[in-house]
């Protein structure tokens, strides 16, 4: 659960929603955080297999988050402005 480990104030015992909230409050882009959180919840609590398209999207989102060494970034502004 890398998102929890990389987010100050979050722990591995937190719920996915709380980890996502902490990540967003520390400047991680909302769209990427929600993509990771939704996939986790879908697989963990819905007991659905992780399909290859979702896995690829999660890897991309996690890679994008990992490209910022400080954790928080100004990527949230770019996401809200549309980084399509």
Number of C-alpha atoms within 10 A of each C-alpha: 11 9 23 20 12 18 22 15 13 19 16 12 9 12 14 20 13 15 25 25 17 19 24 19 15 17 17 26 23 18 16 23 20 19 18 23 18 17 19 16 15 14 13 12 9 10 9 11 10 14 10 9 9 15 13 12 15 21 14 15 18 17 12 14 21 14 10 13 9 12 16 19 16 11 18 20 14 12 15 11 9 9 10 5
